[in-house]
């Protein structure tokens, strides 16, 4: 142990690893499942896109500003404590947001909130009358109510229906053996669609009777319903105001969700950058910054464990913690509990006591460097587009998996699979960069991300997403390794970390924000597969442009320091005099002469 406990590097690294592990678990409790919870509140794709875009925009602008203030006023530990405490409380505000449907029917626990999970006997048919409020059922032509895995024109999702404009339908349909009424939506789905017995007094099993599906009109905020998957929200006619829930209810749900998310993000986003800057400066005082680079593995491990652990707890605990409202409140309770644990760890987190004099306006200098260097400009545009395309996956992939009857445990496992693949690929980082070069590795990452998006647009089952997740090691891990290496080579002395922060926070965050805003409306207007395919085409076009531009860019200026330090025996006296004029050789020789004297 060091004589001065302030510079106990081993202890500081152990605490930092534990802090990153706990913070990874904390973030995994909510972040991957947040859009799924917003869908269960009854919000459709455009509103979810606005919420997530606002979240990314706040993180991209607010976190660097708070980190600057904390560094300037030496209040890093205070800010970390306030962030952990405040975010733990602010996350619970999301639990208080009222859903559009006050009595959701997707709880799979014993009680009055769900139908039985068992399907009807084989061969039993149900007659379903779909009645829209816009027209009486007597004037409606017949349509068809499709089964949970079926694909029909204009329909995708767990349970969909085909209809013409203003049409309603009444046709018998059969449940396959083992299918579940309660697993889709129960007696009432999130859009306000009700199942009522059409013929009172029917004998036998309730499933053998006829039911009437009453679906009043609702605008495009009904994207979370089971009767229309996110890929087909445009099938719902939004001109009359749609699905039986008042516009006032939508406004309150959206406004409260937006306010809770803004407050939550304002308190949460500064934590990571402040902690990272604090640890880096602590290690920099004793020239141990090389040991800072291995800490990201602990964050990914914590995220992998947390995303699977919270998904496994949601099912059994959700029915006991809440009797009304959407499923998923366990995510926020788990987030608050792990935040309390992270607060205890942060007490011992290394924060430098000595104030370090650093040049001001580091972010402005990094931005000017990006604008002035064509290599960095092209790289920034690449990260911007990558952030926008990745936001489509982060926001809506779980929606698509949910429509294919995937459980949250499978969703969590799919996220963990990609993170673990990135960890296992890391030992081959140097080999990959040496064989493909930085430009080739960036191209490989873009190509893998485009392939993932194209694959996601053709998902056919809940398990089909798992093979594509393995590509995340290349589409995210290898891409960012190449970007980080390029920043190290292109940055001027002292701007490496500010430039890296600009790429990760401002550039990638701005791309994710714009992608969320646009993606939600693309899903509403067209479909989710169309969004994935459009992002795939955009990335492939940029990949072709990126590879064609690289040879035409000015060559990077390289300095061979070995030539400055060695003098060949065959050199003439003129070359020796030229070398003597070099400032680096002069400084080394003067220091050597002082040491010998």
CORKA-V161543 format. One record per backbone hydrogen bond with DSSP energy under -0.5 kcal/mol. NH is the residue of the N-H (numbers start at 1). CO is the residue of the C=O. E is the energy in kcal/mol with one decimal. If there is no record, write none. Layout:
{{NH/CO/E} {NH/CO/E}}
This chain:
{{5/3/-0.7} {7/4/-1.8} {8/5/-1.3} {9/7/-1.5} {12/8/-2.3} {13/9/-2.6} {14/10/-2.0} {15/11/-2.4} {16/12/-2.3} {17/13/-2.5} {18/14/-2.2} {19/15/-2.5} {20/16/-2.6} {21/17/-2.3} {22/18/-2.6} {23/19/-2.7} {24/20/-2.0} {25/21/-1.9} {26/22/-2.6} {27/23/-2.6} {28/24/-1.9} {29/25/-1.0} {29/26/-0.7} {30/26/-0.5} {30/27/-0.9} {31/27/-1.9} {33/30/-1.0} {34/30/-0.8} {34/31/-0.9} {37/33/-1.9} {38/34/-2.2} {39/35/-1.9} {40/36/-1.7} {41/37/-1.3} {42/39/-1.3} {43/38/-1.7} {48/44/-2.4} {49/45/-2.8} {50/46/-2.0} {51/47/-2.3} {52/48/-2.7} {53/49/-2.5} {54/50/-2.2} {55/51/-2.0} {56/52/-2.4} {57/53/-2.2} {58/54/-2.3} {59/55/-2.0} {60/56/-2.1} {61/57/-1.3} {62/58/-3.2} {63/58/-0.6} {63/59/-0.7} {65/61/-0.9} {66/62/-2.5} {67/63/-2.3} {68/64/-2.0} {69/65/-2.2} {70/66/-2.7} {71/67/-2.0} {72/68/-2.4} {73/69/-2.3} {75/70/-1.9} {79/75/-2.4} {80/76/-2.5} {81/77/-2.4} {82/78/-2.6} {83/79/-2.5} {84/80/-2.2} {85/81/-2.4} {86/82/-2.8} {87/83/-2.4} {88/84/-1.5} {89/85/-1.6} {90/86/-2.9} {91/87/-2.1} {92/88/-0.6} {92/89/-0.6} {93/90/-1.2} {94/90/-0.5} {94/91/-1.0} {95/92/-0.6} {96/92/-0.7} {96/93/-0.7} {97/93/-0.5} {97/94/-0.8} {100/41/-3.2} {102/100/-0.7} {104/101/-0.5} {105/188/-1.0} {107/113/-0.5} {114/111/-0.7} {124/121/-1.9} {126/173/-3.3} {128/126/-0.6} {128/171/-1.4} {129/211/-2.3} {130/128/-0.6} {130/169/-3.7} {131/129/-0.7} {131/213/-2.6} {132/130/-0.5} {133/215/-0.7} {135/132/-0.9} {139/136/-1.1} {140/137/-1.3} {144/162/-0.9} {146/144/-0.6} {146/160/-1.6} {150/147/-1.5} {152/150/-0.5} {152/155/-1.0} {155/152/-2.4} {159/226/-1.5} {162/144/-2.0} {167/164/-2.0} {169/130/-0.8} {171/128/-1.2} {173/126/-2.5} {175/124/-0.9} {179/176/-2.0} {182/116/-1.1} {184/181/-0.9} {185/181/-1.6} {186/181/-1.8} {188/185/-0.9} {189/193/-1.6} {192/189/-1.6} {194/214/-1.5} {195/187/-1.5} {196/194/-0.6} {196/212/-1.9} {198/210/-2.8} {199/210/-0.7} {202/199/-0.9} {208/205/-1.9} {209/206/-1.2} {211/127/-2.4} {212/196/-3.3} {213/129/-3.2} {213/211/-0.6} {214/194/-1.8} {214/212/-0.8} {215/131/-2.1} {215/213/-0.6} {218/242/-9.9} {219/241/-1.7} {219/242/-0.7} {222/219/-1.2} {223/220/-0.5} {225/222/-1.6} {229/156/-1.7} {232/229/-2.0} {233/230/-0.7} {233/523/-0.6} {235/232/-1.3} {236/233/-1.2} {238/236/-0.5} {242/218/-1.4} {243/216/-0.9} {243/218/-0.7} {244/217/-1.1} {245/242/-0.7} {250/246/-1.6} {251/247/-2.4} {252/248/-2.3} {253/249/-2.3} {254/250/-2.9} {255/251/-2.9} {256/252/-2.6} {257/253/-2.0} {258/254/-2.7} {259/255/-2.8} {260/256/-2.5} {261/257/-2.4} {262/258/-2.5} {263/259/-2.2} {264/260/-2.3} {265/261/-2.7} {266/262/-2.4} {267/263/-1.5} {268/264/-1.8} {269/265/-2.4} {271/268/-1.5} {273/269/-0.6} {274/270/-2.2} {275/271/-2.6} {276/272/-2.4} {277/273/-2.5} {278/274/-2.3} {279/275/-2.3} {280/276/-2.3} {281/277/-2.3} {282/278/-2.1} {283/279/-2.4} {284/280/-2.0} {285/281/-1.3} {286/283/-0.9} {287/284/-1.1} {288/283/-2.7} {291/288/-1.4} {292/289/-1.5} {293/290/-0.8} {295/292/-1.1} {297/294/-0.8} {298/295/-0.8} {299/295/-1.1} {300/296/-2.1} {301/297/-2.4} {302/298/-2.2} {303/299/-2.2} {304/300/-2.4} {305/301/-2.4} {306/302/-2.7} {307/303/-2.5} {308/304/-1.3} {309/305/-2.6} {310/306/-2.6} {311/307/-0.9} {312/308/-1.8} {313/309/-1.3} {314/310/-1.4} {315/311/-0.7} {316/312/-0.6} {317/313/-1.9} {318/314/-2.1} {319/315/-0.6} {320/317/-0.6} {321/317/-1.8} {322/318/-1.4} {325/102/-0.6} {331/328/-1.1} {332/328/-0.7} {333/329/-2.0} {334/330/-2.8} {335/331/-2.0} {336/332/-2.0} {337/333/-2.1} {338/334/-2.5} {339/335/-1.9} {340/336/-1.7} {341/337/-1.6} {342/338/-2.6} {343/339/-1.9} {344/340/-1.5} {345/341/-1.8} {346/342/-2.3} {347/343/-0.7} {347/344/-0.7} {348/345/-1.2} {349/346/-0.9} {356/354/-0.5} {358/356/-0.7} {365/361/-2.0} {366/362/-2.3} {367/363/-2.5} {368/364/-2.4} {369/365/-1.8} {370/366/-1.9} {371/367/-2.2} {372/368/-2.0} {373/369/-1.5} {374/372/-0.6} {377/373/-2.2} {378/374/-2.4} {379/375/-1.9} {380/376/-2.5} {381/377/-2.2} {382/378/-1.8} {383/379/-2.2} {384/380/-2.4} {385/381/-2.2} {386/382/-2.3} {387/383/-2.7} {388/384/-1.8} {389/385/-2.3} {390/386/-2.7} {391/387/-1.6} {392/388/-0.8} {392/389/-0.6} {393/389/-0.9} {394/390/-2.5} {395/391/-2.3} {396/392/-1.7} {397/393/-1.9} {400/396/-1.8} {401/397/-2.3} {402/398/-2.5} {403/399/-2.0} {404/400/-0.9} {405/402/-1.8} {406/401/-2.1} {411/407/-1.7} {412/408/-2.6} {413/409/-2.2} {414/410/-2.1} {415/411/-1.6} {416/412/-2.4} {417/413/-2.2} {418/414/-1.4} {419/415/-1.9} {420/416/-2.7} {421/417/-1.8} {422/418/-1.6} {423/419/-1.9} {424/420/-2.4} {425/421/-1.6} {426/422/-0.9} {426/423/-0.6} {428/425/-1.8} {429/426/-2.2} {432/428/-2.6} {433/429/-2.5} {434/430/-2.1} {435/431/-2.4} {436/432/-2.4} {437/433/-1.5} {440/436/-0.8} {441/437/-2.1} {442/438/-2.1} {443/439/-2.2} {444/440/-2.3} {445/441/-2.4} {446/442/-2.4} {447/443/-2.4} {448/444/-2.4} {449/445/-2.2} {450/446/-2.4} {451/447/-2.2} {452/448/-2.3} {453/449/-2.2} {454/450/-2.2} {455/451/-2.2} {456/452/-2.6} {457/453/-1.3} {458/455/-1.7} {459/456/-1.3} {464/461/-0.5} {466/463/-1.5} {468/464/-0.5} {469/465/-1.0} {469/466/-0.7} {470/466/-0.6} {470/467/-1.0} {471/468/-1.2} {472/469/-1.5} {473/470/-1.4} {474/471/-1.3} {475/471/-2.9} {476/472/-2.0} {477/472/-1.4} {478/473/-1.7} {479/474/-1.1} {480/476/-2.2} {481/477/-2.0} {482/478/-2.1} {483/479/-1.9} {484/480/-2.6} {485/481/-2.3} {486/482/-2.2} {487/483/-2.3} {488/484/-1.9} {489/485/-1.6} {490/486/-2.2} {491/487/-2.3} {495/492/-2.1} {499/495/-2.2} {500/496/-2.3} {501/497/-2.5} {502/498/-2.0} {503/499/-2.0} {504/500/-2.3} {505/501/-2.7} {506/501/-0.7} {507/502/-2.7} {508/503/-2.2} {509/505/-0.8} {510/506/-2.1} {511/507/-2.1} {512/508/-2.4} {513/509/-2.1} {514/510/-2.5} {515/511/-2.6} {516/512/-2.0} {517/513/-2.2} {518/514/-2.5} {519/515/-2.6} {520/516/-1.8} {521/517/-0.8} {522/518/-1.9} {523/519/-2.4} {524/520/-1.8} {525/521/-2.7} {526/522/-2.9} {531/527/-1.6} {532/528/-2.2} {533/529/-2.6} {534/530/-2.6} {535/531/-2.3} {536/532/-2.3} {537/533/-2.5} {538/534/-2.4} {539/535/-2.4} {540/536/-2.3} {541/537/-2.5} {542/538/-2.2} {543/539/-2.5} {544/540/-2.2} {545/541/-2.1} {546/542/-3.2} {547/543/-2.5} {548/544/-1.7} {549/545/-1.9} {550/546/-1.6} {551/547/-0.6} {552/549/-1.4} {553/549/-0.7} {553/550/-1.2} {558/556/-0.5} {560/558/-0.5} {561/559/-1.1} {563/560/-1.0} {564/560/-0.6} {565/561/-0.9} {566/562/-1.1} {571/568/-1.4} {576/572/-1.7} {577/573/-2.3} {578/574/-2.3} {579/575/-2.4} {580/576/-2.3} {581/577/-1.2} {582/579/-1.3} {586/582/-2.0} {587/583/-2.3} {588/584/-2.1} {589/585/-2.4} {590/586/-2.4} {591/587/-2.1} {592/588/-2.2} {593/589/-2.5} {594/590/-2.2} {595/591/-1.9} {596/592/-2.1} {597/593/-2.4}}
